[in-house]
Amino acid sequence: MDLREAIKLLEKEGRLITIDQEVDWYLEACAITGMMYRVNDGRYAVLYNNVKDYYPDKGRLIGNLWAGSRRRPWERVAFFMGLPKDITRRQFLQEVTRRERNPVKPLEISAGDAPCKEIIKMGKEANLLDLPITFSHGTDGGRYLTILGIINQDPDTGWTNIGNYRWMVKSPRRGAALWQMGQHGPTIYYMKYEARGNTMPFCIALGSDPLFFTVACAPLPAGYCEYDFVGALRDRPLEVVRAETNNLLVPADAEVIIEGEVRPGERTDEGPFGEYSGYTQGRNISPIFRINCITMRKNPILPAHTEGIRWNDECGAIIGMETGYLHDCERFGLKRPKDWWLYPQAYSLSAMPFEATCPEDLKRLAQVSFYSKQSVFNGNLLIPCDPDVDTSDIRDVFEQVALNYDPRTVTFSGQDVLNSPLNFFTDADSRAKYIDGGKRLWDATTQFKPWSYPRKVSFEHAYPLEVRERVAETWSKLGFDQDIERKEPEML
C-alpha cells in the first residue's frame, strides 16, 4: 500500500476531508491540522490540495493520517494493516507480534517501475524549497520534515537502518537533524564514518507506505532492517529501488526521495523546534546534510504533522515504540506483558498490566525501562499494574498508584542513564551533554508485596458473573442515559 492508496481507502470509509481552497504552508496548514487533532478525536485525515506557492502541481499536504481515537489509538495503524475495524487492543498486539516474528525481505525493482522516479532533479536543480515543507510553529527556527525515514548503512555489515528524526531545512541544498547518540542512525555516522574521516551517503524517504512511519519509530535491535519489518506487517515484500547517486535502497512507492551525503567534521546549528513533549526545544549542533538529488512522484504529497498537540499523528509512531518495549521484555527473559501503553498526552509516562513470576522480575522490568534503546527518548516514569488492570485508561492507572504503590519501595535508575535533549526536567546544559538523566519505576502491583492485600471490591471483583450480566442486561431499561462501563479482562 502506498500513501495514495491509503488516502483513497480513508476517503472510501468517509474518513477524509479534502480542502481545495488555498492554505499556507507557513503555520496555517499545521495550525489547522493541530485543531483537527483536538476536535475530531482522530476521525478524519485532511488533504490540502491547494498549498500556497505550490498549486497546482508542485505538491500537496496530508494531515492527521495516523491519529487514532483517544480510546483506540491503534485503530488507524490496524486499518492500514488491513485488520478488522472492531479489532481489540489485545488482538491487535497479538497480530503485530505474530507478524514481526516473520520478517519479509524487500523486493528490489527497476527504476523504470518505481513511482518515486517520475521526476528526477540532480545537482543544483535539487531544491528543497521546491517542496511544500511546512513551517509548523511560530517558535520554530525554520521549515521542518517530521514524518520521514532517514536511511543510512553500516559500512562494516551492510545493515541498512531507517530512523525517524526531525530534519530542518537550512537552505535549498542543506539540512540538519536532531541526531542523538543512542539512536542507530547517528551512531553509525559518528562512530564509524566520521571517526574514519569518511563521507556517509544518506537518503530521506517521504510519503511511503503508512506503515513505514510506524516501523521507522520502532526501537528495533541493531541488524534488523526496518524494510523487513514493513514487509512483516504488510505480509508481503516492500518494493525498493536503488538511489540515483548512491547505492542505498529506497521505498519505490515514496512520494519524495532526497539523496545526499554527510561529510566528516561539518556542523551547523539546528532548532529551535516545538517538540512532541509540548515544549519548544532550543538549538543544537548537527552534521550538515548536503543534497545531491531529489526524485519524486508528480504533484507529491507530504505529511503536514503538528508536533506538541496532545493527540496527533504520533499515534502511528507510538505503536512501534510500544511493540519495541514488549519485544525487549522477551529479550530480558520476562513474560511478555499483555500490553504496554505510552500516552500521547504524557510521553514520559508508560504503564502496563504486568504478571511477575518472582520478585526479581520487577527489577528486570526496570532494566528494560531504564536502559533499552527506546527509553532514551521517553518512558521516564514506568508504572506496572496488576494483570487485570485496564491500563488504556490513565485514570485507572493512577487509581492503582493511589491504592497499591508503596513510596518506600521506589526503584530509581540514578543519574547514570543517558539523557536526551528532549527531557525537559533537566537544565539545558545537561541535556546538551546527554548527562544527568533519571528514570523511576512505581510498582503498583499487589503481587510479591511483603504484606497481604485484602480482596478488591470493584464491580468486576465483588460481584459474581451472573449478577454482572443481569445488571448489564437491565441497565438501559432502568432509564440511565449512559452506557454501562465494563472492564472484564476478556473484554478489553
HELIX and SHEET records of a PDB file:
HELIX    1   1 LEU A    3  LYS A   12  1                                  10    
HELIX    2   2 GLU A   28  ASN A   40  1                                  13    
HELIX    3   3 GLU A   75  PHE A   80  1                                   6    
HELIX    4   4 ARG A   89  GLU A  100  1                                  12    
HELIX    5   5 ALA A  111  ASP A  113  5                                   3    
HELIX    6   6 PRO A  115  LYS A  117  5                                   3    
HELIX    7   7 GLY A  123  GLU A  125  5                                   3    
HELIX    8   8 LEU A  128  ASP A  130  5                                   3    
HELIX    9   9 HIS A  184  ILE A  188  1                                   5    
HELIX   10  10 TYR A  189  TYR A  193  3                                   5    
HELIX   11  11 GLU A  194  ARG A  196  5                                   3    
HELIX   12  12 PRO A  210  ALA A  216  1                                   7    
HELIX   13  13 GLU A  226  ARG A  234  1                                   9    
HELIX   14  14 GLU A  314  ARG A  331  1                                  18    
HELIX   15  15 GLU A  360  TYR A  371  1                                  12    
HELIX   16  16 LYS A  373  VAL A  376  5                                   4    
HELIX   17  17 ILE A  394  ASN A  404  1                                  11    
HELIX   18  18 PRO A  407  THR A  409  5                                   3    
HELIX   19  19 ALA A  428  ALA A  432  1                                   5    
HELIX   20  20 PHE A  459  ALA A  462  1                                   4    
HELIX   21  21 LEU A  465  THR A  474  1                                  10    
HELIX   22  22 SER A  476  LEU A  478  5                                   3    
HELIX   23  23 PRO A  489  MET A  491  5                                   3    
SHEET    1   A 4 LEU A  16  ILE A  19  0                                        
SHEET    2   A 4 ALA A  45  TYR A  48  1                                        
SHEET    3   A 4 ARG A  60  GLY A  63 -1                                        
SHEET    4   A 4 ILE A 301  PRO A 303  1                                        
SHEET    1   B 3 LEU A 107  GLU A 108  0                                        
SHEET    2   B 3 GLU A 239  ARG A 242  1                                        
SHEET    3   B 3 LEU A 249  PRO A 251 -1                                        
SHEET    1   C 5 ILE A 119  MET A 122  0                                        
SHEET    2   C 5 ASN A 284  MET A 296 -1                                        
SHEET    3   C 5 ARG A 174  ALA A 177 -1                                        
SHEET    4   C 5 TRP A 167  SER A 171 -1                                        
SHEET    5   C 5 TYR A 144  LEU A 145 -1                                        
SHEET    1   D 6 ILE A 119  MET A 122  0                                        
SHEET    2   D 6 ASN A 284  MET A 296 -1                                        
SHEET    3   D 6 VAL A 256  GLU A 270 -1                                        
SHEET    4   D 6 MET A 200  LEU A 206 -1                                        
SHEET    5   D 6 GLY A 149  GLN A 153 -1                                        
SHEET    6   D 6 THR A 160  GLY A 163 -1                                        
SHEET    1   E 2 PHE A 273  GLY A 274  0                                        
SHEET    2   E 2 THR A 280  GLN A 281 -1                                        
SHEET    1   F 5 TRP A 341  TYR A 343  0                                        
SHEET    2   F 5 ALA A 346  PRO A 353 -1                                        
SHEET    3   F 5 LEU A 381  CYS A 385  1                                        
SHEET    4   F 5 ARG A 440  LEU A 441  1                                        
SHEET    5   F 5 THR A 411  PHE A 412 -1                                        
END                                                                             
